[in-house]
């Protein structure tokens, strides 16, 4: 452990305490990152469900947290995990046109659990390690390309992992058998 403040602890790599209460999905993330040779920090914290709660994570771990949205087409035959800046509004019409889908909406919590072993509030690209059939397509907003390090949940929202975006996209994602697609989503607030 490299840092501790009340209910928040930061570890260099996987947590070394409280492992008896970790889920199999979370433990699998740490095993995967360790086996892939990715350097990361883990912040254990109270449950963070909203982007506002994730702001406290960003401050504690020193890395931004992105919005991760789990989406599907109208027929629920295609699934997408979209990573966008936390403060960027999302409108499906812009993404739908870039992906060639007629209509996108949020996928069900059942599909999220089945494909990524994640519950709402803990959506993360690290869940791709559980999608052995590669049914989920990772989509990354180009605005994130300048980001060096960032934080995301390891399939639970009581911890956050900080790693480099380069490691995620060039080591982790390929090791899961997935690829990713850059998209350019407009920021209508600018």
N, CA, C and O of each residue as an XYZ file, in Angstrom:
760
protein
N       0.852     -1.167      0.000
C       0.000      0.000      0.000
C       0.900      1.233      0.000
O       1.885      1.300      0.736
N       0.541      2.216     -0.847
C       1.373      3.409     -0.908
C       0.675      4.643     -0.352
O       1.307      5.690     -0.209
N      -0.627      4.544     -0.032
C      -1.349      5.695      0.484
C      -2.584      5.192      1.214
O      -3.207      4.218      0.791
N      -2.939      5.857      2.316
C      -4.163      5.493      3.026
C      -4.734      6.733      3.690
O      -4.021      7.465      4.377
N      -6.024      6.965      3.482
C      -6.730      8.062      4.142
C      -8.138      7.575      4.433
O      -8.912      7.341      3.505
N      -8.478      7.421      5.688
C      -9.765      6.893      6.154
C     -10.172      5.659      5.349
O      -9.566      4.599      5.505
N     -11.195      5.778      4.486
C     -11.691      4.606      3.750
C     -11.112      4.507      2.342
O     -11.620      3.744      1.520
N     -10.065      5.261      2.056
C      -9.453      5.250      0.731
C      -8.019      4.748      0.847
O      -7.232      5.252      1.648
N      -7.693      3.741      0.028
C      -6.341      3.184      0.029
C      -5.866      3.044     -1.401
O      -6.623      2.627     -2.277
N      -4.595      3.397     -1.641
C      -4.006      3.249     -2.966
C      -2.885      2.216     -2.881
O      -2.032      2.268     -1.995
N      -2.911      1.287     -3.819
C      -1.912      0.224     -3.885
C      -1.143      0.326     -5.197
O      -1.704      0.701     -6.226
N       0.115     -0.001     -5.155
C       0.910     -0.120     -6.366
C       0.618     -1.512     -6.923
O       1.170     -2.500     -6.438
N      -0.237     -1.597     -7.929
C      -0.691     -2.889     -8.448
C      -1.959     -3.333     -7.735
O      -2.784     -2.509     -7.341
N      -2.103     -4.636     -7.575
C      -3.326     -5.189     -6.975
C      -3.390     -4.890     -5.486
O      -2.352     -4.756     -4.838
N      -4.603     -4.784     -4.931
C      -4.745     -4.575     -3.487
C      -4.171     -5.762     -2.712
O      -4.274     -6.910     -3.142
N      -3.574     -5.467     -1.581
C      -2.994     -6.535     -0.754
C      -3.828     -6.800      0.486
O      -3.491     -7.679      1.280
N      -4.909     -6.057      0.666
C      -5.799     -6.240      1.809
C      -7.230     -6.405      1.327
O      -7.586     -5.922      0.253
N      -8.047     -7.080      2.111
C      -9.459     -7.222      1.806
C      -9.772     -8.130      0.636
O     -10.865     -8.062      0.073
N      -8.830     -8.977      0.264
C      -9.035     -9.808     -0.922
C     -10.126    -10.857     -0.757
O     -10.666    -11.346     -1.749
N     -10.455    -11.206      0.471
C     -11.515    -12.196      0.687
C     -12.883    -11.666      0.272
O     -13.797    -12.454      0.028
N     -13.039    -10.359      0.188
C     -14.324     -9.787     -0.199
C     -14.373     -9.365     -1.672
O     -15.378     -8.806     -2.111
N     -13.324     -9.616     -2.432
C     -13.296     -9.226     -3.838
C     -14.079    -10.231     -4.687
O     -14.082    -11.428     -4.399
N     -14.732     -9.741     -5.717
C     -15.475    -10.626     -6.610
C     -14.509    -11.353     -7.543
O     -13.360    -10.946     -7.715
N     -14.993    -12.417     -8.129
C     -14.179    -13.163     -9.094
C     -13.857    -12.288    -10.302
O     -12.754    -12.362    -10.843
N     -14.818    -11.456    -10.731
C     -14.591    -10.581    -11.888
C     -13.491     -9.561    -11.590
O     -12.649     -9.294    -12.447
N     -13.492     -8.991    -10.390
C     -12.465     -8.020    -10.020
C     -11.095     -8.682     -9.927
O     -10.113     -8.161    -10.455
N     -11.031     -9.820     -9.262
C      -9.765    -10.539     -9.128
C      -9.212    -10.919    -10.489
O      -8.001    -10.868    -10.708
N     -10.095    -11.300    -11.406
C      -9.659    -11.654    -12.760
C      -9.009    -10.464    -13.458
O      -8.072    -10.641    -14.236
N      -9.495     -9.252    -13.189
C      -8.890     -8.054    -13.790
C      -7.457     -7.899    -13.306
O      -6.554     -7.671    -14.110
N      -7.234     -8.023    -11.981
C      -5.871     -7.877    -11.453
C      -4.956     -8.968    -12.008
O      -3.808     -8.700    -12.361
N      -5.467    -10.195    -12.084
C      -4.665    -11.291    -12.651
C      -4.295    -10.986    -14.095
O      -3.151    -11.180    -14.504
N      -5.270    -10.506    -14.865
C      -5.050    -10.201    -16.276
C      -4.013     -9.091    -16.444
O      -3.095     -9.215    -17.255
N      -4.156     -8.011    -15.681
C      -3.204     -6.907    -15.778
C      -1.801     -7.360    -15.384
O      -0.823     -6.993    -16.036
N      -1.700     -8.155    -14.324
C      -0.395     -8.657    -13.891
C       0.225     -9.557    -14.963
O       1.418     -9.455    -15.247
N      -0.582    -10.434    -15.554
C      -0.079    -11.353    -16.582
C       0.270    -10.641    -17.882
O       1.085    -11.133    -18.663
N      -0.341     -9.488    -18.116
C      -0.074     -8.717    -19.325
C       1.140     -7.800    -19.144
O       1.643     -7.234    -20.115
N       1.602     -7.656    -17.912
C       2.765     -6.817    -17.640
C       2.461     -5.329    -17.629
O       3.340     -4.510    -17.897
N       1.231     -4.980    -17.324
C       0.817     -3.583    -17.289
C       1.048     -3.021    -15.886
O       0.684     -3.647    -14.891
N       1.653     -1.843    -15.818
C       1.817     -1.161    -14.534
C       0.539     -0.395    -14.226
O      -0.028      0.262    -15.100
N       0.086     -0.485    -12.967
C      -1.144      0.194    -12.584
C      -1.167      0.452    -11.085
O      -0.465     -0.196    -10.308
N      -1.990      1.410    -10.705
C      -2.291      1.680     -9.307
C      -3.740      1.284     -9.083
O      -4.558      1.375     -9.999
N      -4.063      0.849     -7.880
C      -5.443      0.542     -7.530
C      -5.852      1.400     -6.353
O      -5.163      1.446     -5.333
N      -6.965      2.073     -6.498
C      -7.551      2.876     -5.435
C      -8.790      2.155     -4.943
O      -9.733      1.959     -5.709
N      -8.806      1.756     -3.679
C      -9.992      1.160     -3.065
C     -10.740      2.288     -2.360
O     -10.139      3.048     -1.600
N     -12.036      2.401     -2.604
C     -12.812      3.547     -2.138
C     -14.264      3.151     -1.932
O     -14.675      2.072     -2.360
N     -15.054      4.012     -1.277
C     -16.497      3.741     -1.199
C     -17.084      3.687     -2.606
O     -16.525      4.263     -3.539
N     -18.198      3.004     -2.754
C     -18.833      2.844     -4.068
C     -19.034      4.189     -4.753
O     -19.507      5.147     -4.143
N     -18.667      4.245     -6.031
C     -18.819      5.450     -6.856
C     -19.759      5.107     -8.008
O     -19.400      4.352     -8.911
N     -20.965      5.669     -7.967
C     -21.963      5.383     -8.992
C     -22.067      6.473    -10.046
O     -22.437      6.197    -11.188
N     -21.747      7.707     -9.678
C     -21.957      8.831    -10.578
C     -20.620      9.457    -10.995
O     -19.581      9.193    -10.390
N     -20.670     10.283    -12.032
C     -19.458     10.975    -12.461
C     -18.989     11.951    -11.378
O     -17.793     12.212    -11.254
N     -19.924     12.486    -10.599
C     -19.543     13.368     -9.498
C     -18.755     12.598     -8.444
O     -17.762     13.102     -7.921
N     -19.186     11.393     -8.133
C     -18.441     10.565     -7.170
C     -17.093     10.143     -7.745
O     -16.118      9.987     -7.010
N     -17.047      9.963     -9.042
C     -15.779      9.605     -9.690
C     -14.793     10.765     -9.690
O     -13.589     10.551     -9.834
N     -15.284     11.982     -9.533
C     -14.399     13.136     -9.439
C     -13.506     13.014     -8.201
O     -12.339     13.405     -8.239
N     -14.043     12.480     -7.114
C     -13.237     12.252     -5.907
C     -12.161     11.202     -6.184
O     -11.053     11.286     -5.655
N     -12.493     10.218     -7.014
C     -11.511      9.203     -7.418
C     -10.389      9.879     -8.197
O      -9.211      9.625     -7.944
N     -10.759     10.744     -9.149
C      -9.756     11.446     -9.955
C      -8.795     12.232     -9.071
O      -7.581     12.198     -9.277
N      -9.336     12.928     -8.100
C      -8.494     13.724     -7.209
C      -7.565     12.835     -6.389
O      -6.394     13.167     -6.206
N      -8.070     11.724     -5.900
C      -7.272     10.847     -5.040
C      -6.170     10.121     -5.809
O      -5.064      9.948     -5.297
N      -6.471      9.696     -7.037
C      -5.504      8.881     -7.778
C      -4.724      9.693     -8.811
O      -3.748      9.204     -9.379
N      -5.153     10.932     -9.055
C      -4.426     11.794     -9.977
C      -4.560     11.421    -11.434
O      -3.643     11.645    -12.224
N      -5.700     10.853    -11.799
C      -5.942     10.467    -13.192
C      -7.423     10.680    -13.502
O      -8.274     10.382    -12.664
N      -7.742     11.192    -14.693
C      -9.152     11.406    -15.029
C      -9.919     10.096    -15.160
O      -9.355      9.045    -15.464
N     -11.206     10.195    -14.924
C     -12.118      9.064    -15.101
C     -12.989      9.398    -16.300
O     -13.569     10.483    -16.356
N     -13.092      8.495    -17.250
C     -13.916      8.723    -18.436
C     -15.324      8.187    -18.204
O     -15.557      7.376    -17.308
N     -16.259      8.657    -19.029
C     -17.586      8.054    -19.066
C     -17.479      6.810    -19.922
O     -16.954      6.860    -21.035
N     -17.975      5.693    -19.411
C     -18.007      4.437    -20.154
C     -19.467      4.047    -20.313
O     -20.157      3.797    -19.325
N     -19.936      3.995    -21.544
C     -21.351      3.717    -21.819
C     -21.475      2.400    -22.569
O     -20.778      2.165    -23.557
N     -22.375      1.540    -22.087
C     -22.609      0.233    -22.714
C     -23.864      0.349    -23.561
O     -24.960      0.553    -23.040
N     -23.695      0.218    -24.875
C     -24.760      0.492    -25.832
C     -25.061     -0.724    -26.701
O     -24.255     -1.648    -26.810
N     -26.233     -0.699    -27.312
C     -26.622     -1.766    -28.232
C     -27.443     -1.180    -29.376
O     -27.988     -0.081    -29.271
N     -27.519     -1.932    -30.465
C     -28.381     -1.522    -31.574
C     -29.822     -1.909    -31.248
O     -30.080     -2.589    -30.255
N     -30.751     -1.475    -32.084
C     -32.187     -1.708    -31.834
C     -32.509     -3.195    -31.707
O     -33.349     -3.583    -30.894
N     -31.842     -4.030    -32.510
C     -32.112     -5.469    -32.504
C     -31.401     -6.193    -31.345
O     -31.647     -7.376    -31.109
N     -30.541     -5.494    -30.642
C     -29.738     -6.049    -29.552
C     -28.859     -7.209    -30.037
O     -28.695     -8.226    -29.364
N     -28.306     -7.008    -31.233
C     -27.402     -8.010    -31.803
C     -25.953     -7.512    -31.831
O     -25.022     -8.297    -32.013
N     -25.776     -6.206    -31.649
C     -24.440     -5.614    -31.603
C     -24.322     -4.831    -30.303
O     -25.260     -4.158    -29.877
N     -23.134     -4.933    -29.673
C     -22.910     -4.247    -28.408
C     -21.650     -3.404    -28.519
O     -20.674     -3.801    -29.156
N     -21.687     -2.235    -27.891
C     -20.595     -1.274    -27.970
C     -20.277     -0.747    -26.578
O     -21.178     -0.503    -25.776
N     -19.009     -0.576    -26.302
C     -18.561      0.082    -25.079
C     -17.881      1.369    -25.509
O     -16.815      1.341    -26.124
N     -18.500      2.497    -25.184
C     -18.015      3.804    -25.602
C     -17.290      4.485    -24.453
O     -17.816      4.582    -23.345
N     -16.077      4.957    -24.725
C     -15.303      5.751    -23.772
C     -15.289      7.193    -24.276
O     -14.829      7.464    -25.385
N     -15.802      8.128    -23.444
C     -15.798      9.546    -23.795
C     -15.386     10.359    -22.566
O     -15.453      9.858    -21.444
N     -14.958     11.614    -22.769
C     -14.617     12.449    -21.623
C     -15.803     12.565    -20.662
O     -16.959     12.579    -21.085
N     -15.503     12.646    -19.379
C     -16.539     12.673    -18.345
C     -17.516     13.825    -18.507
O     -18.696     13.686    -18.182
N     -17.043     14.959    -19.004
C     -17.892     16.143    -19.097
C     -18.498     16.350    -20.483
O     -19.127     17.377    -20.736
N     -18.316     15.403    -21.361
C     -18.817     15.557    -22.727
C     -20.220     14.967    -22.846
O     -20.436     13.808    -22.491
N     -21.176     15.757    -23.344
C     -22.522     15.210    -23.547
C     -22.505     14.152    -24.648
O     -21.704     14.225    -25.580
N     -23.386     13.181    -24.530
C     -23.452     12.104    -25.512
C     -24.803     12.115    -26.206
O     -25.850     12.113    -25.558
N     -24.766     12.126    -27.534
C     -25.984     12.010    -28.343
C     -25.789     10.843    -29.290
O     -24.819     10.796    -30.047
N     -26.714      9.909    -29.241
C     -26.560      8.677    -30.015
C     -26.493      8.905    -31.519
O     -25.839      8.135    -32.222
N     -27.151      9.939    -32.029
C     -27.201     10.128    -33.491
C     -25.807     10.281    -34.095
O     -25.565      9.807    -35.205
N     -24.886     10.937    -33.381
C     -23.546     11.134    -33.923
C     -22.760      9.827    -33.963
O     -22.025      9.562    -34.914
N     -22.920      9.018    -32.926
C     -22.212      7.743    -32.889
C     -22.846      6.760    -33.867
O     -22.137      6.051    -34.582
N     -24.161      6.714    -33.903
C     -24.860      5.795    -34.810
C     -24.401      5.978    -36.244
O     -24.148      5.001    -36.949
N     -24.292      7.226    -36.677
C     -23.893      7.475    -38.067
C     -22.456      7.031    -38.323
O     -22.161      6.529    -39.407
N     -21.562      7.201    -37.362
C     -20.163      6.790    -37.556
C     -20.001      5.274    -37.529
O     -19.080      4.732    -38.139
N     -20.904      4.588    -36.816
C     -20.810      3.125    -36.726
C     -21.683      2.422    -37.767
O     -21.594      1.206    -37.936
N     -22.518      3.182    -38.457
C     -23.392      2.585    -39.460
C     -24.553      1.818    -38.851
O     -25.045      0.857    -39.443
N     -24.990      2.236    -37.677
C     -26.138      1.604    -37.010
C     -27.337      2.536    -37.116
O     -27.199      3.757    -37.039
N     -28.508      1.948    -37.294
C     -29.709      2.755    -37.422
C     -30.036      3.482    -36.120
O     -30.386      4.663    -36.146
N     -29.931      2.811    -35.010
C     -30.296      3.428    -33.745
C     -29.559      2.740    -32.608
O     -29.490      1.512    -32.572
N     -29.013      3.506    -31.689
C     -28.351      2.959    -30.520
C     -29.105      3.365    -29.263
O     -29.712      4.434    -29.199
N     -29.054      2.492    -28.272
C     -29.620      2.811    -26.966
C     -28.768      2.118    -25.915
O     -27.863      1.352    -26.244
N     -29.059      2.388    -24.665
C     -28.310      1.740    -23.599
C     -28.698      0.271    -23.535
O     -29.876     -0.081    -23.605
N     -27.696     -0.572    -23.400
C     -27.938     -2.019    -23.306
C     -28.453     -2.352    -21.907
O     -28.287     -1.575    -20.968
N     -29.066     -3.496    -21.791
C     -29.643     -3.908    -20.509
C     -28.564     -4.311    -19.511
O     -27.448     -4.668    -19.888
N     -28.917     -4.248    -18.245
C     -27.990     -4.685    -17.198
C     -27.726     -6.183    -17.315
O     -26.653     -6.657    -16.942
N     -28.698     -6.925    -17.832
C     -28.503     -8.366    -18.027
C     -27.419     -8.634    -19.076
O     -26.554     -9.487    -18.879
N     -27.475     -7.901    -20.184
C     -26.449     -8.058    -21.224
C     -25.088     -7.614    -20.701
O     -24.067     -8.230    -21.010
N     -25.076     -6.556    -19.917
C     -23.838     -6.053    -19.329
C     -23.205     -7.116    -18.433
O     -22.001     -7.363    -18.504
N     -24.016     -7.733    -17.604
C     -23.517     -8.772    -16.705
C     -23.068    -10.006    -17.482
O     -22.019    -10.581    -17.194
N     -23.863    -10.406    -18.459
C     -23.538    -11.600    -19.243
C     -22.235    -11.433    -20.035
O     -21.390    -12.328    -20.044
N     -22.082    -10.289    -20.693
C     -20.945    -10.104    -21.591
C     -19.685     -9.596    -20.891
O     -18.578    -10.013    -21.233
N     -19.842     -8.701    -19.916
C     -18.683     -8.058    -19.303
C     -18.487     -8.391    -17.822
O     -17.474     -8.024    -17.229
N     -19.463     -9.090    -17.228
C     -19.424     -9.413    -15.794
C     -19.391     -8.143    -14.948
O     -18.682     -8.064    -13.945
N     -20.171     -7.157    -15.373
C     -20.214     -5.845    -14.744
C     -21.666     -5.472    -14.474
O     -22.567     -5.815    -15.240
N     -21.874     -4.759    -13.361
C     -23.196     -4.223    -13.043
C     -23.210     -2.730    -13.377
O     -22.151     -2.109    -13.465
N     -24.393     -2.150    -13.562
C     -24.461     -0.705    -13.798
C     -23.705      0.047    -12.698
O     -23.758     -0.319    -11.524
N     -23.004      1.100    -13.106
C     -22.204      1.875    -12.164
C     -20.752      1.448    -12.122
O     -19.930      2.102    -11.480
N     -20.426      0.349    -12.803
C     -19.041     -0.141    -12.802
C     -18.546     -0.420    -14.224
O     -17.563     -1.139    -14.406
N     -19.214      0.138    -15.225
C     -18.854     -0.128    -16.623
C     -17.413      0.314    -16.881
O     -16.993      1.401    -16.485
N     -16.675     -0.562    -17.554
C     -15.250     -0.322    -17.755
C     -14.743     -1.146    -18.927
O     -15.234     -2.249    -19.169
N     -13.757     -0.618    -19.663
C     -13.164     -1.430    -20.725
C     -12.428     -2.653    -20.179
O     -12.133     -3.579    -20.934
N     -12.131     -2.669    -18.886
C     -11.475     -3.848    -18.313
C     -12.419     -5.044    -18.287
O     -11.969     -6.181    -18.146
N     -13.713     -4.805    -18.421
C     -14.677     -5.893    -18.521
C     -14.524     -6.698    -19.799
O     -15.046     -7.808    -19.895
N     -13.812     -6.153    -20.788
C     -13.597     -6.886    -22.041
C     -12.853     -8.197    -21.815
O     -12.931     -9.097    -22.652
N     -12.135     -8.324    -20.705
C     -11.434     -9.585    -20.439
C     -12.416    -10.735    -20.273
O     -12.043    -11.895    -20.449
N     -13.659    -10.431    -19.939
C     -14.675    -11.472    -19.742
C     -15.458    -11.778    -21.015
O     -16.189    -12.767    -21.060
N     -15.321    -10.953    -22.043
C     -16.045    -11.129    -23.306
C     -15.217    -12.017    -24.239
O     -14.626    -11.537    -25.207
N     -15.183    -13.300    -23.938
C     -14.338    -14.243    -24.691
C     -14.755    -14.379    -26.154
O     -13.923    -14.688    -27.006
N     -16.026    -14.152    -26.452
C     -16.514    -14.268    -27.829
C     -16.360    -12.956    -28.601
O     -16.734    -12.880    -29.772
N     -15.818    -11.936    -27.961
C     -15.597    -10.622    -28.596
C     -16.874    -10.063    -29.225
O     -16.873     -9.608    -30.369
N     -17.948    -10.106    -28.463
C     -19.232     -9.578    -28.941
C     -19.353     -8.075    -28.730
O     -20.205     -7.429    -29.340
N     -18.501     -7.511    -27.867
C     -18.553     -6.082    -27.557
C     -17.445     -5.370    -28.328
O     -16.291     -5.800    -28.328
N     -17.813     -4.291    -28.976
C     -16.846     -3.501    -29.754
C     -16.489     -2.247    -28.953
O     -17.379     -1.497    -28.550
N     -15.214     -2.018    -28.724
C     -14.751     -0.852    -27.984
C     -14.657      0.347    -28.921
O     -14.038      0.280    -29.983
N     -15.287      1.450    -28.503
C     -15.308      2.691    -29.268
C     -14.703      3.772    -28.368
O     -15.096      3.910    -27.210
N     -13.749      4.535    -28.903
C     -13.053      5.545    -28.107
C     -13.170      6.898    -28.789
O     -12.815      7.042    -29.959
N     -13.664      7.884    -28.065
C     -13.748      9.244    -28.583
C     -12.336      9.786    -28.766
O     -11.506      9.700    -27.862
N     -12.077     10.336    -29.926
C     -10.737     10.845    -30.255
C     -10.260     11.923    -29.277
O      -9.053     12.131    -29.150
N     -11.170     12.613    -28.582
C     -10.763     13.616    -27.593
C      -9.930     13.002    -26.471
O      -9.231     13.726    -25.762
N      -9.989     11.702    -26.300
C      -9.215     11.042    -25.244
C      -7.786     10.722    -25.683
O      -6.963     10.324    -24.858
N      -7.485     10.889    -26.954
C      -6.184     10.462    -27.483
C      -4.999     11.178    -26.847
O      -3.892     10.640    -26.843
N      -5.203     12.359    -26.318
C      -4.101     13.104    -25.692
C      -3.920     12.738    -24.219
O      -3.009     13.242    -23.562
N      -4.772     11.877    -23.707
C      -4.698     11.496    -22.296
C      -3.583     10.483    -22.091
O      -3.444      9.526    -22.852
N      -2.800     10.710    -21.062
C      -1.726      9.770    -20.740
C      -2.235      8.678    -19.810
O      -2.311      7.514    -20.204
N      -2.579      9.037    -18.594
C      -3.084      8.070    -17.617
C      -4.547      8.357    -17.355
O      -4.996      9.501    -17.438
N      -5.278      7.317    -17.043
C      -6.678      7.497    -16.680
C      -7.076      6.393    -15.727
O      -6.344      5.421    -15.546
N      -8.245      6.546    -15.116
C      -8.726      5.575    -14.138
C     -10.062      4.997    -14.580
O     -10.901      5.694    -15.151
N     -10.242      3.715    -14.306
C     -11.513      3.039    -14.583
C     -11.721      1.951    -13.532
O     -10.788      1.569    -12.826
N     -12.937      1.465    -13.438
C     -13.258      0.427    -12.460
C     -12.774     -0.951    -12.924
O     -12.821     -1.256    -14.116
N     -12.312     -1.780    -11.988
C     -11.943     -3.161    -12.320
C     -13.153     -4.098    -12.159
O     -13.093     -5.088    -11.430
N     -14.251     -3.764    -12.853
C     -15.503     -4.536    -12.846
C     -16.310     -4.399    -11.555
O     -17.323     -5.080    -11.395
N     -15.888     -3.543    -10.643
C     -16.654     -3.188     -9.443
C     -16.464     -1.693     -9.226
O     -15.446     -1.127     -9.622
N     -17.451     -1.054     -8.594
C     -17.317      0.391     -8.408
C     -16.796      0.774     -7.024
O     -16.958      1.917     -6.596
N     -16.179     -0.163     -6.332
C     -15.541      0.116     -5.043
C     -14.022      0.155     -5.181
O     -13.299      0.163     -4.185
N     -13.557      0.178     -6.399
C     -12.122      0.297     -6.682
C     -11.974      0.955     -8.043
O     -12.872      0.897     -8.883
N     -10.828      1.580     -8.242
C     -10.489      2.166     -9.538
C      -9.034      1.840     -9.824
O      -8.193      1.826     -8.925
N      -8.755      1.581    -11.086
C      -7.403      1.255    -11.530
C      -6.919      2.390    -12.408
O      -7.621      2.803    -13.331
N      -5.723      2.900    -12.132
C      -5.115      3.927    -12.984
C      -4.010      3.279    -13.797
O      -3.103      2.654    -13.247
N      -4.093      3.433    -15.105
C      -3.089      2.893    -16.004
C      -2.966      3.825    -17.197
O      -3.765      4.749    -17.348
N      -1.988      3.592    -18.032
C      -1.847      4.470    -19.193
C      -2.847      4.059    -20.270
O      -3.154      2.880    -20.443
N      -3.339      5.054    -20.981
C      -4.264      4.782    -22.078
C      -3.558      3.973    -23.154
O      -4.171      3.124    -23.801
N      -2.272      4.232    -23.347
C      -1.494      3.469    -24.321
C      -1.465      1.991    -23.938
O      -1.656      1.127    -24.794
N      -1.229      1.695    -22.664
C      -1.235      0.298    -22.217
C      -2.599     -0.339    -22.429
O      -2.695     -1.494    -22.844
N      -3.665      0.424    -22.138
C      -4.999     -0.129    -22.348
C      -5.204     -0.492    -23.812
O      -5.604     -1.612    -24.132
N      -4.927      0.457    -24.698
C      -5.236      0.264    -26.115
C      -4.238     -0.617    -26.855
O      -4.605     -1.288    -27.819
N      -2.975     -0.623    -26.415
C      -1.954     -1.384    -27.149
C      -1.572     -2.708    -26.491
O      -0.967     -3.559    -27.142
N      -1.909     -2.899    -25.223
C      -1.594     -4.156    -24.550
C      -2.847     -4.896    -24.080
O      -3.063     -6.055    -24.432
N      -3.663     -4.217    -23.287
C      -4.820     -4.887    -22.676
C      -5.853     -5.289    -23.716
O      -6.236     -6.455    -23.799
N      -6.303     -4.323    -24.512
C      -7.357     -4.613    -25.493
C      -6.934     -5.718    -26.465
O      -7.705     -6.657    -26.663
N      -5.748     -5.654    -27.081
C      -5.351     -6.755    -27.969
C      -5.236     -8.104    -27.243
O      -5.542     -9.145    -27.823
N      -4.799     -8.088    -25.987
C      -4.670     -9.344    -25.228
C      -6.026     -9.978    -24.948
O      -6.100    -11.175    -24.670
N      -7.108     -9.190    -25.019
C      -8.453     -9.748    -24.838
C      -9.004    -10.293    -26.152
O     -10.038    -10.961    -26.168
N      -8.310    -10.007    -27.251
C      -8.799    -10.429    -28.564
C      -9.675     -9.373    -29.230
O     -10.196     -9.602    -30.321
N      -9.841     -8.229    -28.589
C     -10.656     -7.145    -29.130
C      -9.800     -6.152    -29.899
O      -8.572     -6.166    -29.825
N     -10.478     -5.301    -30.630
C      -9.856     -4.141    -31.263
C     -10.645     -2.926    -30.778
O     -11.594     -3.066    -30.008
N     -10.258     -1.760    -31.222
C     -11.020     -0.564    -30.872
C     -11.124      0.332    -32.085
O     -10.358      0.209    -33.042
N     -12.084      1.232    -32.027
C     -12.333      2.170    -33.112
C     -12.369      3.582    -32.546
O     -13.079      3.852    -31.576
N     -11.599      4.487    -33.157
C     -11.680      5.897    -32.788
C     -12.898      6.507    -33.463
O     -13.206      6.182    -34.610
N     -13.593      7.396    -32.749
C     -14.695      8.163    -33.339
C     -14.511      9.625    -32.965
O     -13.830      9.950    -31.992
N     -15.119     10.487    -33.737
C     -15.079     11.928    -33.476
C     -16.491     12.402    -33.118
O     -17.323     12.630    -33.996
N     -16.742     12.544    -31.821
C     -18.053     12.973    -31.372
C     -18.000     14.461    -31.052
O     -17.105     14.908    -30.335
N     -18.954     15.234    -31.580
C     -18.936     16.674    -31.341
C     -19.247     17.012    -29.888
O     -19.966     16.282    -29.205
N     -18.703     18.110    -29.439
C     -18.993     18.621    -28.101
C     -19.910     19.816    -28.291
O     -19.442     20.917    -28.583
N     -21.191     19.614    -28.131
C     -22.161     20.675    -28.394
C     -22.183     21.727    -27.302
O     -22.913     22.712    -27.420
N     -21.401     21.548    -26.236
C     -21.353     22.557    -25.191
C     -20.307     23.608    -25.487
O     -20.308     24.676    -24.875
N     -19.403     23.315    -26.430
C     -18.313     24.266    -26.742
C     -18.801     25.422    -27.582
O     -18.018     26.306    -27.930
